[in-house]
Amino acid sequence: MHLNPYGEYAVLLAASLANDWPADRAGIEERTIERGMTMRFPVASDDHAQTRAVIDEWLRVVDEPDPAARAELLNTQMAAVTAYPRLTDHDGEGWHLHYRDSDEALPRVLAAVISVGTSLHLVTRGMNRLGRCASEPCDRVVVDITRNGRQRYCSVRCANRAAVRRHRARA
């Protein structure tokens, strides 16, 4: 058995969805597979809109600067999708833990995975390791997975733009 804590990949999945929202449900499911989830989900007519609501709620965590308030938001999100952890063996992954009920709809699964994963990411790496890009006017989500914990920009391009702005401001 391996323990799948839904940490880094789940928070990176959420950021990916927030930064580049798929046009339809198929795009959401494709992104989940690209980011490491192997399960397919039954299709429901409101999956796209409901998943957008999950991401919008998660963005409240991203935008909350106070660690205690951030923790409260995550606790509320996790409580909304509470289920007993369970052992499962599907899709050739080997035995691992799911933090959700079996046979849930895509939006509810993503709500569980993203809230637990974000919580694990923040408590293991630091409550400040999630935010928005520091380069104006960019507002993309930044998930800091660096060793030193100082990632402030979503890309090298934004980091370079900010450096050029600072240089020009000094001149």
C-alpha positions in Angstrom: 0.0 0.0 0.0 1.2 3.5 -0.6 -0.2 6.6 1.1 -1.5 9.1 -1.4 -1.9 12.3 0.6 -3.3 14.3 -2.3 -0.7 17.0 -1.5 1.2 18.6 -4.2 -0.6 17.2 -7.2 -4.0 18.3 -5.9 -3.0 21.9 -5.2 -1.3 22.1 -8.6 -4.4 20.7 -10.3 -6.5 23.4 -8.6 -4.1 26.1 -9.7 -4.1 24.7 -13.2 -7.9 24.9 -13.4 -8.0 28.3 -11.8 -5.3 29.7 -14.2 -6.6 28.1 -17.3 -10.3 27.2 -17.0 -11.3 24.5 -19.4 -14.1 25.3 -21.9 -16.1 22.2 -21.0 -16.4 19.2 -18.7 -14.2 17.0 -21.0 -11.5 19.6 -20.5 -11.8 19.3 -16.7 -11.6 15.6 -16.8 -8.6 15.7 -19.2 -6.8 18.1 -16.8 -7.4 15.7 -13.9 -5.9 12.9 -15.8 -2.9 15.1 -16.9 -2.4 16.0 -13.2 -2.4 12.4 -11.9 -6.0 11.3 -11.2 -6.8 8.1 -13.0 -10.5 7.7 -12.3 -13.3 8.5 -14.7 -16.5 10.0 -13.4 -20.1 9.6 -14.4 -21.2 12.6 -16.5 -23.8 15.1 -15.0 -25.2 18.1 -16.8 -24.0 20.5 -14.2 -20.4 19.2 -13.7 -18.8 22.2 -15.5 -20.6 24.8 -13.5 -20.3 22.9 -10.2 -16.6 22.4 -10.7 -16.2 26.1 -11.4 -17.9 26.8 -8.0 -15.4 24.4 -6.4 -12.5 26.4 -7.9 -14.1 29.7 -7.0 -14.4 28.6 -3.4 -10.8 27.4 -3.4 -9.7 30.8 -4.7 -11.0 32.3 -1.5 -8.3 30.2 0.3 -5.7 31.5 -2.2 -6.6 35.1 -1.6 -6.8 34.9 2.2 -3.6 36.3 3.6 -4.3 35.5 7.3 -3.2 31.9 8.2 -5.9 31.4 10.8 -8.7 32.6 8.4 -7.1 30.5 5.6 -7.3 27.4 7.9 -10.9 28.1 8.8 -11.8 28.3 5.1 -10.1 25.0 4.4 -11.8 23.4 7.4 -15.2 24.5 6.2 -14.4 23.2 2.7 -13.3 19.8 4.0 -16.3 19.6 6.3 -18.6 20.0 3.3 -17.2 16.9 1.7 -16.5 14.9 4.8 -16.2 11.1 4.3 -14.3 8.4 6.1 -10.9 7.7 4.5 -11.0 4.4 2.8 -8.5 1.9 1.2 -9.0 1.4 -2.5 -7.3 -0.4 -5.4 -8.3 0.9 -8.8 -6.8 1.5 -12.2 -3.6 -0.3 -11.4 -2.5 2.2 -8.8 -2.1 -0.3 -6.0 -3.7 0.1 -2.6 -4.1 3.7 -1.5 -6.3 6.0 0.5 -9.2 8.0 -0.7 -10.5 10.8 1.4 -14.0 10.7 -0.1 -16.9 8.4 -0.6 -16.9 6.0 -3.6 -18.9 6.8 -6.7 -19.1 10.6 -6.1 -19.6 13.1 -8.9 -16.6 14.9 -10.4 -17.2 18.3 -8.6 -17.5 16.7 -5.2 -14.5 14.5 -5.7 -12.5 17.5 -6.8 -13.7 19.5 -3.8 -12.5 16.7 -1.5 -9.2 16.1 -3.2 -8.4 19.8 -3.6 -9.3 20.8 0.0 -7.4 18.0 1.6 -4.5 18.4 -0.8 -4.3 22.2 -0.2 -4.4 21.6 3.5 -1.6 19.1 3.4 0.5 21.3 1.1 0.1 24.3 3.5 0.8 22.4 6.7 3.8 20.5 5.4 5.4 23.4 3.4 4.0 26.5 5.1 0.8 28.5 5.2 2.4 31.1 3.0 3.1 28.7 0.1 0.0 29.6 -1.9 -1.0 33.0 -3.4 -1.2 35.2 -6.5 1.6 36.2 -8.9 3.6 39.2 -7.5 3.9 40.7 -11.0 1.3 43.3 -11.8 -1.2 43.0 -13.4 -0.9 39.2 -13.4 -3.3 37.4 -11.1 -2.4 33.8 -11.7 -2.3 31.4 -8.8 1.2 30.5 -7.6 1.8 27.2 -5.7 5.2 27.4 -4.1 6.8 24.0 -4.3 10.4 25.4 -4.3 13.0 24.2 -1.8 13.6 27.6 -0.3 9.9 28.7 -0.2 10.3 32.0 -2.0 8.4 31.5 -5.3 6.5 34.7 -5.9 5.9 34.6 -9.7 3.8 32.3 -11.8 6.5 32.1 -14.5 10.0 33.2 -15.5 8.3 35.7 -17.8 6.5 37.4 -15.0 9.6 37.4 -12.8 11.6 39.0 -15.6 8.9 41.7 -16.1 9.0 42.5 -12.4 12.8 42.8 -12.5 12.7 45.1 -15.5 10.1 47.3 -13.7 12.3 47.5 -10.6 15.3 48.3 -12.6 13.5 51.1 -14.5 12.1 52.5 -11.3 15.6 52.9 -9.9 17.0 54.6 -13.1 
